[in-house]
Structures are given as C-alpha cells and as structure tokens.
C-alpha cells in the first residue's frame, strides 16, 4: 500500500535505467506501491497501481517519477554536462534496508578502513578529521565539506595512496553525492551520485552514477572498482539493526566522526520524513 | 601465462576459478567483463566464445576454451598445477563437483535475485543443498569434503556457503561448514570476494 507520508511522496525518484525500458510493461515498486513503466512509440509512460498516469522525467540515463507533487526539480549535476567526463552508470542493486540507511552509510567515513580495507581506508590510519556540516536552507540541501581521509586506493587509477579530500552533498532524502579530488587529475573533482528507489520502508534499490575525470582507466575498470565497493557496503547496511533509520537522537550514540549522520537525521526530522525511519508506523 | 580468465569480481561462479587460480598459485591473465549494466556477456563477440553468455570463460593459448567453473578447476588442478595438490584421487571428487554445479546452483540463483532482483525464490532450495553439505561434513567429523586435504570440490562448493549472507542466510545453523570455511580461508594464497568478511 502506498505510504501516506507526504514528505516521501513529494519527491522525485529514479526508478529505472532509461535503456532497460521497452514496449513491454516493466513493473517495479515505489514507496509501497506497484507501479508500471513502459517505452511506447508515443514515448515513456507510467501508471500507478490504480492505473493513474504518473509524471516522468528522463535524466542522467535514468527515469524518474513521483507519486506526489514535488516542489523541487531533480538534482542538477554540473559535471554531467562537462564533455570530457567519463560517465559510468554502475547498475542497480537491491538492498534489504531502508534507503535512508544507505545514504547514511555513504556519508560515513569511519567505516572505510574496516569495510573497504586497503581500498578506501587502512588500519591504523582510521582518524576522521573534523569537517564542516552546512544546512543550505535556500536550496534545501545538506553538505559536509572539507572531509579528509587517508585512502590507500581511492580510485581505479590510484596506486600510491592519498589523503583524500571529499565534499558530501545530500540534495534530497534519498539521493546522496560526493565530490572527491580526482586522483589522476588533482585540480578536478570526481562526482559520484547514488540514487535510491525506496520500494518498501526497509527495501530499496540503488544505482551509483559516476562522472569521473580519468583519462587512464578503462570503462570496465572504473565500473568494477565501484561495484566491488558497493557490494562491501551492501553487506554492512543489510546487517544494521534496526533496518530502518532511527531519528530519535537517543537511539544510537554518535561520535564526532558521525556529525554528518547526526545532521542528516536532524534534517530528515525537520522535514518530517517518516518512510524508512524507525519512527514510521506503517502508513 | 597459462590462460586468460574472463571475469567479474562480483560473479560467484567466476570466483570459484579465481579462488582456484590463487590457491594453486597459477599466473594468468584476466579480462574484466562488464556484465551489469553493460551486458557484454550477451554481445555477439562474447557469445561467439561462450554460447551460454555468462561467466566464467577460460581460454588457453593452445585453443582450449572452457566455460564451466568445475571443468576449469579440474583443468587447472590436473593439467596446470604440476604437484596436483588440489586433485583428489577419490572418485567422489567428480560427484562433489557435480553437486556444486547442480544442487548449489540454487544458491547462485538466490544470490542473483537478492542482488539484482528476480521473480522466483531459490532460497529454500539453496538452504536445503547447504544442509546436505553440512550433513556430509558431520559424517565422521571431516575436515574437508574428501579425505584429509582440500581438493577442487572444496573450492567449487565454497562460494555458495561463503556468500550466503548476500541473500540473507546466516551461517549460524551450519557449524561444520563454518569450521570448514575457516580452514579454507586459512589456506595460503586464499583470495577474498568483495563483501565477504575474513572472519565468521
């Protein structure tokens, strides 16, 4: 049954890759409801469980829809129009967890040395240096800026390790991005976005898209690097309890390294989002 | 260089071969294949080399081309590893290789569905097959599937168990398989799969 959470309903969600839709009906699920997409001779079409047509947008190689009335548009990604960027869509993966947990895991640097050992982190260099959290009220976005972390192999091109600099951006509750120094072009930033399709409160699909400044790696090398990282994250996210994200500040004890997580939960609470939170009661 | 493995790090069937190559210490070439989302295994160029349109694919300079991971493991252990350390003289080795290919295929399907979506539920059949493996290991308190040393049957059966958390099956109910997997992970040259912790 479709959630009644207005905040969740009034967002755009990526629900398919544009190139996987054909004339045959393509069923999927969004916010507890069955929806169906298809690409007909007249163009893209979608309808909800009751047969009512749904609005559609095609961007970044993905198809977006909404079950509500979004106030904003789909996030603008400036790197997407830079002609020399290597665009790497990484494919969809299912996760048995709240999409909010997936966002929070993406924001977390403290797990790098343990979950992505010898890739995005390595013991004993486990320190998360202080960084700045910004609530950008006008754009209604959350940022964590000036993040720094020692990464032995930050990207497919990196062989020596680097003190990586990262900015994180959360443009909407189920979308999270990062900008990191491109290891082979240090004056530029790679951009990685994770679009999450909340299917149920504790079931989602996610697709990472990358716009990289990398003239060296093959497409498949960049793809497989990210896919292996994402599979490592999936195991961790699926094993967190509860599977939903608690917004009550007393539910889980944060450390200083978690200030982006604390800010994210606060931001969700201010918005009044409930779908996928531990406080959600099922409607 | 004895051959080339067409590979994807996330593929459990290709992992059997990677693991075999690593444990036997065999130098080889690797070609990364964009299975998802690129669907390179469906493309004519790949299908011409493996009509099953899936990984793994093993090619040797002399023209040998194999596509079944059990067949590739047998080729590596018999033909390429001079000491034949992972070849068992026990004829039941073939039985357990077929067990890996047939009974444990459900674990592959369950994992694919859990990761990428899919209609049917293969988890009960996969769990039942792993129960059989657990039962076999309980018999006379074995350390390995056959006899006193690991063989390619152990390698072929390992990913189905080790990766079961990917599709939501915990290892708690398989105490003997846990000990067996721990022994296998401790072998020199052991190669991890992404998302698989070194412990437990």
Interface residues (C-beta under 8 A of the other chain):
Chain A: X17 X20 X89 X90 X91 X92 X93 X94 X96 X205 X218 X219 X220 X221 X223 X224 X227 X228 X229 X231 X232 X234 X235 X238 X239
Chain B: X8 X9 X10 X32 X33 X34 X36 X37 X38 X114 X115 X116 X117 X165 X166 X168 X194 X195 X196 X197
